[in-house]
Amino acid sequence: MSESVGVIGAGYLGTTHAACLAELGFDVLVAETDAARVAALRAGRLPFFEPGLAALLERHTASGQLRFTTSVQELADHADVHFICVGTPQRRNGLAADTTQVRTVVESLVPRLSRTTFLIGKSTVPVGTAAELSELSRALAPPGVLVEVAWNPEFMREGHAIVDTLAPDRLVFGVASTEAEKVLRHVYASVLARDVPVVVTDLTTSELVKVGANAFLATKISFANAMAELCEATGGDVLTLTEAIGHDVRIGHRFLTPGLGFGGGCLPKDIRALMARAGELGVSEVLTFLRQVDSINMRQRRKIVEMAVEECRGDVLGRRIAVLGASFKPETDDVRDSPALSVAAQLHLHGALVSVYDPRSNTNAARLYPALHYADSVASAVTGAHLVLHLTEWAEFSRLDPVELLALVDEPRIIDGRNALDPRRWRDAGWSYRAPGRPHLNGA
């Protein structure tokens, strides 16, 4: 196959995957409908934050190995392997995923093809989508042009996307032919040379891998939060509980930390889409537990708001509350479905004077919630505060000196919504410390 590769979509997934393909030595052309975004990327400017990605983008755009275009025809002429990296957001009128962008890719690209081409999906889609796209491709392909659809689900964690792409913990190839498998093995040859596990399977199974993994992770997080509620009712310590549980090698410690819960553009959307698809297939009963997983997760946000109200003696009206964190997780500026921003907005609606600080995502957060105040430092955010909320576990926040902050606040009260701070340090410095699932720590 050619060393030229196409990528459709210059969002987070597409840009990251394209830059990593360039790093692997391919000549990469990315097609994107947003002309302004294309102009920025051509100039080597990254429109979002991902550690290490800006350097890759700058290096490979400068060399010409990574290019961006708005022309689908240019993309069709460039390569015979194209990765589909467009969004599949939750539908406005339901839980299901909206695959409009994925279908649009096929409808716009396939009629312009002139030779045998492989379309490789990376977008997270409802099971059965690849089969539908295969049928659509056959219907739209010019006479004599063979188009084959394969699926190569992405497992990138925001904040770790480059490592997850260049040194993944596994690769999944959903294929319908040995030729498609050969194509994928060629693309990832240097990765596979490092003995990365590869699972070769059918299209259907490959589509289920990503949503299955996310459903399991979401369940694990919500289980930890369910245990936190039980600890609050009984006086137990949820961190000690989850530490003990996590030593079981069948369970493990990762994603077993209780707190504010999950957010972002993947886990919430994916578990809802999986429930919706199960309903369409007539097997909704087997995934009803995911509704409870989702419910527990959303309840964590209400619980932190309730804690804040309690810490403000039953009324936050006019109280100054500092919120540390706006992104849905650290090492990203992504604020989609961010639990931290949700809590900040709810407290604002209750009449609190909310000041938000995040090391990376203030600008994105302000686009969603312009009514909130955004500070340019921790010190600025907490000055005069009656309550501090720690809601995104940035390393900067774990290094804070509670003694220094003591002189800035009106009342030394903190809610550690992520169970990530050292309660002893804060209590010894004179703070009232509170965290989900640890009722014995409430107070100073």
MOVEN-V70278 format. One record per backbone hydrogen bond with DSSP energy under -1.0 kcal/mol. NH is the residue of the N-H (numbers start at 0). CO is the residue of the C=O. If there is no record, write none. Layout:
BEGIN
<<NH:CO> <NH:CO>>
END
This chain:
BEGIN
<<4:26> <5:80> <6:28> <7:82> <8:30> <14:10> <15:11> <16:12> <17:13> <18:14> <19:15> <20:16> <21:17> <22:18> <23:19> <24:21> <25:20> <26:2> <27:64> <28:4> <29:66> <30:6> <31:68> <37:33> <38:34> <39:35> <40:36> <41:37> <42:38> <43:40> <44:39> <52:49> <55:51> <56:52> <57:53> <58:54> <59:55> <60:56> <61:57> <62:58> <65:59> <66:27> <68:29> <74:70> <75:71> <76:72> <77:73> <78:74> <81:117> <82:5> <83:119> <84:7> <90:95> <93:90> <97:88> <102:98> <103:99> <104:100> <105:101> <106:102> <107:103> <108:104> <109:105> <111:108> <112:109> <116:145> <117:79> <118:147> <119:81> <120:149> <121:83> <122:83> <128:125> <131:127> <132:128> <133:129> <134:130> <135:131> <136:132> <137:133> <138:134> <139:135> <140:136> <144:141> <147:116> <149:118> <150:173> <151:120> <153:121> <159:156> <163:159> <164:160> <165:161> <166:162> <170:196> <172:198> <173:150> <174:200> <180:176> <181:177> <182:178> <183:179> <184:180> <185:181> <186:182> <187:183> <188:185> <191:187> <192:188> <193:190> <194:191> <198:170> <200:172> <205:201> <206:202> <207:203> <208:204> <211:207> <212:208> <213:209> <214:210> <215:211> <216:212> <217:213> <218:214> <219:215> <220:216> <221:217> <222:218> <223:219> <224:220> <225:221> <226:222> <227:223> <228:224> <229:225> <230:226> <231:227> <232:228> <233:229> <234:230> <235:230> <237:436> <240:236> <241:237> <242:238> <243:239> <244:240> <245:241> <247:244> <250:247> <251:247> <255:252> <259:416> <263:335> <269:265> <270:266> <271:267> <272:268> <273:269> <274:270> <275:271> <276:272> <277:273> <278:274> <279:275> <280:276> <281:278> <282:277> <285:282> <286:283> <287:284> <289:286> <290:287> <292:288> <293:289> <294:290> <295:291> <296:292> <297:293> <298:294> <299:295> <301:297> <302:298> <303:299> <304:300> <305:301> <306:302> <307:303> <308:304> <309:305> <310:306> <311:307> <312:309> <313:308> <314:311> <317:350> <318:315> <320:352> <321:386> <322:354> <323:388> <324:356> <327:333> <337:334> <341:337> <342:338> <343:339> <344:340> <345:341> <346:342> <347:343> <348:344> <349:345> <350:347> <351:346> <352:318> <353:351> <354:320> <355:372> <356:322> <364:360> <365:361> <366:362> <367:363> <368:364> <371:368> <372:353> <374:355> <380:376> <381:377> <382:378> <383:407> <384:381> <385:319> <386:319> <387:412> <388:321> <389:414> <390:323> <391:323> <393:391> <396:393> <397:393> <398:394> <399:396> <404:400> <405:401> <407:404> <408:404> <409:384> <410:384> <412:410> <413:431> <414:387> <415:433> <416:389> <416:414> <418:415> <425:421> <426:422> <427:423> <428:424> <429:426> <430:425> <431:411> <432:442> <433:413> <437:434> <440:437> <441:438>>
END
